[in-house]
Amino acid sequence: NFDDTIKLSEYCSRIGLNAISSIPPIYPPAGLASINQYYSDICAAADIPFIGYINTQSEALVSNPDFLEHISGIKNFIGCKLTTNSIYCIPWIKKILGGRFLLFTGKDELCFQGLSLQSDGAIGLCQNLLPRAFAEMYQWFCAGDLKKASAQQIKINEVIDSFQKIGKIVSSQKSILNYLGYQVGDARKPYEKITGPQIAVLQKSLMKNTFFVNNCI
């Protein structure tokens, strides 16, 4: 709830975290004035950099000039993570808010496309499994080798496809992290748990993927 959010924001500030993030209120859907006030209160409670977490339920915000104008006036609101397919808006947002505002893609399958639209990087779930692969793609992109970078994205997407065939993306990826020796537990409720037979199918699919085997943590 909101009180817990404020307490956690204050705590993060006290212990010296580099930054915090939060999705806007979506249960129930809130109006723009309420969302603006929500982010203002969090940023005031935590005097450290803040990154907005925009998901599919709230993606309309980043095309709303009034929202962008509001967050541009909050000194420690430094950027947004866009976990949405609507990354076409990245250049437009940067034009409005200027170079100080950071934009990260949140969908792993769109990392290369986000970079090509001038994103500042990516924050995604699959990067926990394939950190080297994403780092190489970023390095190749920055070096101007777009052929290598785009080919790397295609290989990454083939790994992601194995998870999408099973469904339960968060549960599936956590199950593989557990399988690899990183005890991260199960996905929180209400995410549905992956079953034993599904885990077996997923493990078999990934272990047959040479790219995954050579690049997983």
C-alpha positions in Angstrom: 0.0 0.0 0.0 1.0 3.7 -0.2 2.2 4.0 3.4 4.5 1.0 2.9 5.8 2.5 -0.3 6.7 5.7 1.5 8.4 3.8 4.4 10.4 1.7 2.0 11.4 4.7 0.0 12.6 6.4 3.2 14.5 3.3 4.2 16.2 3.0 0.8 17.4 6.6 1.1 18.7 6.0 4.7 20.8 3.0 3.7 22.2 4.7 0.6 20.8 2.8 -2.3 21.8 4.1 -5.7 18.2 4.4 -7.0 14.6 3.1 -6.5 11.7 2.4 -8.8 8.0 2.0 -8.7 5.1 1.3 -11.1 2.2 3.9 -10.9 -0.9 3.0 -9.1 -3.1 0.7 -11.3 -5.4 -1.1 -8.8 -7.9 0.5 -9.3 -6.9 2.8 -12.3 -5.9 6.2 -11.0 -6.3 9.6 -12.7 -3.4 11.6 -13.9 -3.5 14.0 -10.9 -3.4 11.1 -8.5 -0.5 9.5 -10.4 1.4 12.8 -10.4 1.0 13.2 -6.7 2.0 9.6 -6.1 5.3 10.1 -7.8 5.9 13.5 -6.2 5.3 11.9 -2.7 7.7 9.0 -3.3 10.4 11.2 -4.7 10.1 13.6 -1.7 10.4 10.7 0.7 13.5 9.3 -0.9 16.1 11.9 -1.7 17.9 9.5 -4.2 17.4 9.0 -7.9 14.0 7.6 -8.9 13.2 5.6 -12.1 9.5 5.2 -13.0 8.4 1.7 -14.0 6.0 2.0 -16.9 4.3 -1.3 -17.9 1.5 -2.2 -20.4 -1.2 -1.0 -17.9 0.3 2.4 -17.7 2.0 2.9 -21.1 -0.4 5.8 -22.1 1.4 7.9 -19.5 4.6 8.3 -21.5 2.6 9.8 -24.4 0.8 12.3 -22.1 2.5 15.8 -22.2 1.0 16.7 -18.9 2.6 13.7 -17.2 6.0 14.4 -18.8 5.9 18.0 -17.8 5.1 17.0 -14.2 7.9 14.5 -13.8 10.4 16.9 -15.5 9.9 19.2 -12.5 10.9 16.5 -9.9 14.6 16.8 -9.4 15.3 13.2 -8.5 13.0 11.6 -11.1 15.8 10.7 -13.5 14.1 8.3 -16.0 11.7 5.5 -16.8 11.9 1.8 -17.6 9.5 1.1 -20.5 8.2 -2.5 -20.2 6.0 -2.1 -23.2 6.0 -2.6 -26.9 5.4 1.1 -27.4 9.1 2.0 -27.5 8.6 4.1 -30.7 8.0 7.0 -28.3 11.6 7.0 -26.9 13.0 9.7 -29.3 9.9 11.9 -28.7 10.2 11.7 -24.9 13.9 12.5 -25.1 13.1 15.5 -27.3 10.7 16.8 -24.8 12.6 16.1 -21.6 16.2 16.5 -22.8 19.3 14.5 -22.4 19.2 14.3 -18.6 16.2 11.9 -18.7 17.2 8.2 -19.0 15.0 5.7 -20.8 15.5 2.0 -20.4 13.7 -0.8 -22.4 12.1 -3.4 -20.2 11.3 -6.1 -22.8 14.3 -8.3 -23.4 13.2 -9.1 -26.9 13.3 -5.4 -27.8 16.7 -4.5 -26.4 18.4 -3.9 -29.8 15.4 -2.0 -31.2 15.4 0.2 -28.1 19.1 1.0 -28.5 18.4 1.9 -32.2 15.8 4.4 -30.9 18.4 6.0 -28.5 17.4 4.2 -25.3 20.1 4.4 -22.6 20.1 0.7 -21.9 17.8 -2.1 -20.7 16.5 -3.6 -17.5 15.0 -7.0 -18.0 14.3 -10.4 -16.5 16.2 -12.5 -19.0 19.4 -10.5 -18.4 19.7 -12.4 -15.1 20.2 -15.6 -17.2 22.2 -14.2 -20.1 24.2 -11.2 -18.8 27.2 -11.9 -21.1 25.0 -12.1 -24.2 23.3 -8.8 -23.5 26.6 -7.1 -22.6 28.1 -8.2 -25.9 25.1 -7.0 -27.8 25.4 -3.6 -26.2 29.2 -3.4 -26.8 28.7 -4.3 -30.5 26.0 -1.8 -30.9 28.1 1.0 -29.4 31.0 0.0 -31.6 28.7 0.4 -34.7 28.6 -3.4 -35.5 24.8 -3.5 -36.0 25.0 -6.8 -37.9 26.5 -8.6 -34.9 24.3 -6.8 -32.4 21.1 -7.6 -34.3 22.1 -11.3 -34.8 22.7 -11.5 -31.0 19.2 -10.2 -30.4 17.8 -12.9 -32.6 19.6 -15.6 -30.7 18.4 -14.1 -27.4 14.9 -14.1 -28.7 15.1 -17.8 -29.5 15.9 -18.4 -25.8 13.0 -16.2 -24.8 10.7 -18.2 -27.1 11.4 -21.3 -25.1 10.0 -19.5 -22.0 7.0 -18.1 -24.0 6.0 -21.6 -25.2 5.7 -22.7 -21.6 4.0 -19.5 -20.5 4.3 -18.3 -16.9 7.4 -16.2 -17.9 8.4 -15.1 -14.4 7.9 -18.6 -12.9 9.7 -20.3 -15.8 12.8 -18.0 -15.6 12.9 -18.4 -11.8 12.8 -22.2 -12.2 15.8 -22.1 -14.5 17.7 -19.9 -12.1 17.0 -22.4 -9.4 18.1 -25.2 -11.7 21.4 -23.4 -12.4 22.1 -23.2 -8.7 20.8 -19.8 -7.8 18.1 -20.3 -5.2 15.7 -17.5 -6.0 12.5 -19.3 -4.9 9.2 -19.2 -6.7 7.4 -16.3 -8.3 5.3 -14.3 -5.9 1.5 -14.7 -6.0 -0.7 -14.2 -8.0 1.8 -15.6 -10.6 1.0 -19.3 -11.3 3.7 -21.8 -10.4 5.3 -23.9 -13.2 4.6 -27.6 -12.9 7.2 -30.4 -12.8 6.5 -31.6 -16.3 6.7 -28.1 -17.7 10.1 -27.6 -15.9 11.4 -30.8 -17.6 10.2 -29.6 -21.0 11.8 -26.2 -20.5 15.1 -27.6 -19.2 15.3 -30.0 -22.2 14.6 -27.2 -24.7 17.2 -24.8 -23.2 19.9 -27.4 -22.8 19.6 -28.2 -26.5 20.2 -24.5 -27.3 24.0 -24.2 -27.7 23.8 -20.4 -27.4 22.0 -20.6 -24.1 24.4 -23.2 -22.7 27.5 -21.1 -23.7 26.1 -17.8 -22.3 24.0 -18.6 -19.3 25.3 -17.6 -15.9 
